[in-house]
Amino acid sequence: MSGAKRGGGLLIAGTTSDAGKSVVTAGICRWLARQGVKVAPFKAQNMSLNSFVTLEGAEIGRAQAMQAQAARVEPTALMNPVLLKPGSDHSSQVVLLGKPVGEMSARGFFGEAGGSSSPGKALHGGRREQLLGIVTDCLEQLRGTYDAVICEGAGSPAEINLRRTDIVNMGIARAARFPVVVVGDIDRGGVFASFFGTTALLSPEDQSLIAGYMVNKFRGDVSLLEPGMEMLRGLTGRATYGVLPFRHGLGIDEEDGLRVSLRGAVRESVVAPPVGEDVLRVAVCAVPLMSNFTDVDALAAEPGVVVRFVDRAEELADADLVVVPGTRGTVKALQWLRERGLADALLRRAAEGRPVLGICGGFQVLGERISDEVESKAGEVDGLGLLPVRIRFEREKTLARPVGSALGEDVAGYEIHHGVAEVLGGEAFLDGCRVGSVWGTHWHGSLESDGFRRAFLREVATAAGRRFVPAPDTSFATLREEQLDLLGDLIEEHADTRALLRLIEGGAPSGLPFIPPGAP
């Protein structure tokens, strides 16, 4: 691409994890797309159990897939070249350019540099910084195709113990010479100290790219914040590019299912009243290493459907449907279900003809037998025996975007799993099976197909004896678009969009002052 015009860009960093980087990145992407700008999202490295499969069969973080939808473009592996999927507190599966290349300990991933030129060998040799060349190449390819690339950082750029091998915050910003806007969650308190401290812990070269700040989740009168922003500008020489108000109902995809509140609602938005006489109560077993819990978002979007995450057997008692979701640790999840009495509760439900749905790892748990020498290396393990299925784990991961039909309706989904299912009986159901009121499938995202979701909920209501009627006009895709438009509105109405455009097109302002002490 030498000589080709490169698009501009911006990196959205945060004072902490969950400061709002994903939301702000998506909002800027949607705002730019509305202006006719051809824009793409980018996150060099993501750590998440919520992932998605692109059309080319690559696995990336769901947050980047959501941001691509905000930008109105098709997601690709270039947008998230490194994905880490935790398997325990100490190790993760490394997905490189959409394909898994092995398991790594944290120490191995953050290890010393070396001379290997192979990405897989570099990872297994603990040479993380060698990935910088790969991620910058992906970014350059995007810049050659798009007018602008909005990058999302990870955690905080001031994690000084990791700066030497950083490829996702200041490492990528410095490589691309992208300006950086630091987002802070004012709900946590101490936002001005966080902005100042984040800047002051960076080296002079890194500080020269910190263009300014953005306050997220503000409640109240912005004029009360203005004196603090003026003082911050006086201390740092940097502007605040926006104060984004707190908004309910932004049910966008989360990065990390491990942070789900076990007893919280899927969304904070107001639940619409049921169309029929009854509501449907859905309990989602919050299994360890829960992945793609966003599968139940489409259920939560239905008027009259109440979704909650549970971790105790007694919480299944009043549920009309129990969902056993995906997990990065099928055998660990099975053990957890047994230890907590949830396995016995599921067996009782099935015997009583009460609905249970297993998705991906949850489907595997419901089978007769699991043979696993790959994920847990536990060998042969008995499943719950609710479905006539035997699971064999393969080293090759299945990454697919299947389409089909069930309950008389068209269905689309995506698959991400090492376990291969041998279905020995039952009624066919989305490449899995159904026995009575127990369903199992490897397909994530199937409930986003509106006709199928309504047909499935009618079956659940009948089996549960509920006078529940699915709303005839709920469109999950439309609701998702409305949420992305809300994010675009936040940026358009509450950020200095002219100044953001200048940063994207021209880079960080020159002459930004150095704030001591700088990086140690």
N, C-alpha and C positions, 0 to 999 in steps of 0.2 A: 504493500500500500504506500510505498514511498512516493511522495509528490501528491498523494490524494488529500483532499481537504478533510480535516478531522473535526468532529463535533466538539463542542465545549462540554463542560460538566461541573458538577458540584458534589461534594461529599457531605452527607449528613451524619455527624457524630453525636454522641450523647454523653452526658455527665456520668451516667450509670447505665446498666442494663434496664430495659423497660422504660426508658425516658420518653419514648415516643418516636424513635427513629423510623420504624417501619411505617407508622401512620403518616409522618411528615413526608417521607420519601414517596409514598403512594399519593398523597395529596398534591405534591409538586408535579408528579407525573400526570395526574388527571388534569390539573390546571394547565400545564403546558400542552397537553393533547387537545384541550379545548381551544387553545390559541392557534392550532394548526401546526404546532412544532412536532416533528418526528422524534420521539423521546423513548429511551429504554431505561429500565432499572438495572442495577448491578450491585451484587454483594460478593466480594472476593471470597469470603469464607463465612459459612454459616454453621452454627451448632443447633440442631433442631431434630426432633422426632416427628415433626409435621412436614411431610414432603409431598411432592407431586411428580407426575411423569409427563414429560413434554411429548409432542408429536413424534419427535425423532427417537423416542424411547430412552431419554435421559432423566435421571432423578435429580431434582433440585428442591430447595426449600419452598414450602407453600407460600411464605411471605413474598418471595420473588415472583412466583406465579401470580399472586394477587396484584403485586405492583405492575406486572406486565399487563394485566387486565385493566388496571387503572390507566396505563399508557396507551391502551387499545392496540396492543401488539401481541403476537404469539410468543409465549415464553420459550426460551432455549437454554441449553446448558451453558452458553457464554455468560448468562446473567448471574450464575452462581457456580463458578468453577470448582469450588471446594465446599463439600458438605460433610460435617461431622455428625454422626448419629450415635449418641451415647448408648453403651450396652451395660455400663456399670458406672460407679463413681470414679473409676480409674482408667477406663478404656472406651474407645469409640470406633465405630466403623468409619473408614475414610472413603468418601465418594468423590472421585476426581473426574471432572468433565462428564458427570452424569453416570459414571460406572463405579462400582465398589472395587477398591484395590487392596483392601485388607483391614485388619484390626490394629489399632495403635494405642499404646498407653499415652497418657498425657506427657510423661517424661520423654518418651520417644518422639512425640510430635513436636515438642518444644526443645529438641536436642540441638547438638552442635552441628555446624556446617561441615560439609564434606565434598567429595569430588564427583559423586555419581551424577550422570546426566539423565538417567531414567526416572520419571516421576514416581513410579512404584517403588523402585530401589531407594530413591531419595527419602520417601516416606518411611520405609522400613529401616533405613539407616538413621532416622531421627533428624533429617536435614530439612526442616520446615521452610527455611528461607529460600530454598531452591524453587519453591512454588511461586515465588514472586514473579519470576519470568513467565510462568504459565498464566497467572492471573492478569498481569499487565498485557500479555498478548491478547487475552480474551477482551479486555477493556479496549484495546486498540482496534480490534475487529469491530466492536460495537461503535466506536467513534467514527470508523470509516463508513458506517451504514446509517447512523442516526445523527440528527442535528444536535442532540444533547443526551448525555448519560448522567442519571442521578444515582449516585452511589450511596449505599447505606453502610455505616461502620458497624462495629460490634463492641458491646460493653462500653468501655471508656478509652479514649486515646491516651489517657494519662496513666495507664497501667504500666508503670515504668519497669516492672520486672519482665515484661513481655516485649518491650519496645524494640529490642535488638532484632527480633525475628518477626516483627509485625508485618502482615501482608494485607490487613483489612481496614486499618485506620490510617495513621499518618504514613505508613509504609506505601500504601497505594496512592494516597494523596500526593506524597512527595514524588513518586515515580511519574504520575500523570500531571503534576503541577496543578492540581485541582484546589480551588478554594474550599474551605471547610466552615460549615455552620454547626455550632454545638447546640444541641437541644437539651433543655433541662425540665424535669417534671416538678412544677412548683408545689404540687400536692404533697410531695415528700418533705418539703421544707428546705431551707438553706440554699435556694437556687442561686443566689448571687455569689455566695461563697464557693459553690460548686463550679460556676463559670470561671471565677477568678482562679481557683485552685487548679482546675483542669488546664488552663492556659499557662499558669506559672510553672507547672511541672514538665513542660515540653521544652525541647532544645530550641535555640534561636531559629534554626532553619524550619523546624516544624511550626513554631509560633508564627513565622512569616506567612503561613497559609491559613491560620485561624482568622477568618474574616469577621466573625461575630457570632451572635447567639440568637436563640429562639426559645421563648418560654412556652411550655405546654401545660394544658389542663388548668388554666387560670379561672378562678371563680370570683366574680365581683367587679368592681369599678376599676378599669385599667388606669385611670388617672392616679389611683393610689400607688401604682407600681412605677409611675414615671420618674419620681425622684431617684429611686433605686437604679433605674436604667441609666439615668444621667450620670450618677456617681460611678456606675460600672464603666461607662464610656470614658469618664475622666481617669479612672484607674488603669484601664487597659487600652484605651484608644480605639476601641471596637464598638460597633453599633449593635443594637438588638433589632433583628430583622422581622420580628413579629411576636405577638402575644396571642396564642391560640386558646380560645375558651374551652372549658370542659364541656363535652357533649355526650349525652346518653345515646345508646343505640348503635355505636360503631362496632358492629359484630364482625370485624375483619379477622382473617386467619392469624392465629397466634404462632409465634415461633416455637414455643416449647410447651408441650402438653404437661410436663412435670409441674408447671406452675399453676395448673388449674386448681381453683378452690374446690375441695371435695364436696362441699355442701352449697356451692354457689350456683346461681343460674348461669346458663350459657351466655345470656346477654343481660344487660341492665335495662334494655328497652321494655316498654309497656307491652304486655302480652295481650293480643286481641282476644275478645270473647269468643267462645266456641260457636260454631254454626248450629250444631245439634244441641241436645239437652245436656250431654255430659262432656267433661274434659277427658283427655287421655294422659295418663301419667307414665313417663318414661324414666327408668332408672338406668344409668350407665355405670357399669362397674369400673372404678378408677384403678385399673390394674397397674402394677409397676411398669415403668418404661412405656407408658401409654403413648401410642402414636396415631396420628391422623384422627384425633378426637373431633376434628371439624366435620367428620361424617355425620354427626348428629345435629349440626347447625340447621340443616334443611328441615329436620323434625321440629326444632325449636321455632322455626319461622312460621309453622302452621298455627293458625288461630285455634285455641283450645288444646294445644299440646304443651304439656309442662315437662321440661327436661331437667334432670338434676344428676349430679355425679355422686356416687355412694361408695362406701367402703365397709359397710356392716350388713350382715345378713338380714337383720330386722328392717332395714330400709327397703328391702325388696317386697315386703308384705303387701303394700297397697299399690304396687306398680302394675300397670296394665301391660307393659312391655319392658323387658330387661335386655339391654344391649351389652354384649361383651365385645369391647372395641379392639382395634389393632394394638400390637405391642412389639417392642424390639426384643422381648424376652418371653417367648411362648411358655417354656417350661417353668420359668420363674413365676409367670402370671398364674399358671395352673397350681403351683404350690401355694401361692398367696391366696387364691380362691379357696383352697382346701383348709388352710390354716385359719381363715376368718369365718368359716362356716358358710361362705357364699356358694361353694360348690354343692353342698347338700341342699341349700335353698334352691339352686337351679335345677337339681334333680327332682325335687318336690314339685316345682313349677311345671316341669315337663310332664310329670306323671299326672298332674291335674289338668293338662291341656292348656296351660297358660303360656302366652307367647314369649319366646326367647329368640334373639337375633345375634349371631356371631359374625363379626367382620374380620377378615384376614387372620391375625393371630387369635382373635376370639373364636373364629370358625375352627381353627386348628385345635383349640382347647376342647371344643365340643365333640371332637371325633373320638374314635375307639383307641387309637394307638398313635404315638409320635416316636419317630426314629430320628434322633438329632445328634449328629457328630459334628455339626457346623456351628450353630448359634450357642447352645449351652454345653455341647459335648457330653450330654447326659445319657446318650445311648437310647435304649428302648424305655419309653415311659407310657403308662396308661393314661388316656384322656378321660373325659367325663362319660363317654359312651352314649351321648345323646344323639349322635348322627353316625350312620354307617360309613365312616371315612377313616382312612389311614394316611398319615402324613409322613413324608420322608424329606428331610432337609437336604438340599443340594447346595454346593458351593456357588454355583451360578445363580445369580439373583434374577427372578422374573420381573421385568419392567415392561408393562404393556398398557395399551389404551383400548380395552375391549368394548364392543357394542353387541347388543343382543336384545332379547325380550323376555319378559316375565309377567305373569298375571295379566296377559293380554296387552301389555304396554311395552313400548320401546324403552331401552335402558342403555346408558353409557356410563362407563366408569374408568378406573385405572387400577393397576395391580403393582404392588411392591412387596415381594416376599421371596424367601429362600425355601419355604416349605412347599412341597408338591403334593397335591391331594389325589388319592386314589379313592374315588367314590364307588362304594360297593352296593348301593341301593338307595331307596328313597325316591322322592320326586325331584326331577331336575330343577335347579334354581340358580341362575347366574353362574354357571360352571361349578356350582357347589351342589347342595341338595336341601330338601325339606322333608321332615318327618313330623306329621301332625302340626303342632304349633311351634316347632323348632326349625329355624332357618339358619343356613350358614353359607357364606360366600367369601371369596378372596377379593371381591370388587369393592374398592373404596369409591366414594362419590356417587354410588348408584341412587341414593335417596335424593340427589339433586335433580333427577329426572321427574318432572312434576306429575305426569300421568301415573307412572309406576308408584311414586310415593303415596299418592292418594289411594290407589288400589291396595297397596300394602297396609295402609292405615285402616282401610275398611275391613280387611281380614283381621287385623289386630283387634279392632273394636268388636267384631263379631265373636272372636274367641274369648275376649275379656268380658263379654256381656255388657258392653257400654253402648249407650245411645249417642255415639259420637259420629259426626258427619264431617268429612274433610271439606274445607272451603273449596269451591269450584274454580276459583280464579287465582290462587296463590302461585306466583311465578318466582322461583328461587333466583333465577338469573336476573330478573327485574329488580328484586330486592337487593341483590349484590351490587347491581349498577347504581341503585339509589344510595347505597352506603358509600360507594366510591365517589359519587357526586358530592356527598356530604363532606368528604375529605377534601375534594377540590374546592368546595365552597369555603372551608376553613382557611385555606391558603389565600384564595382570591380576596376574601373579605377581611382577613386579620393579619396578613403578612405584607411586607413591603415588596410587592411583586416586581416593581421596576428595579429596585436594588438587587433582587435575586437574579433577574435577567442579566444585569450588568456583571454579576459574579460569574454566571454560567458562560457568558460570552467573552469576558475579559480577564477572568481570574481574580485572585485576591488583590485588594488595594495595595499600592506600594507604600512603603514607609511605615508599616505597622510597628509600633514600639515593642521592644523586648521586655517581658515581665519577669524579674528575677524571682526565684533562683535559677530557673531552667532545669533541664534534666540533670540528674546526678551523674 
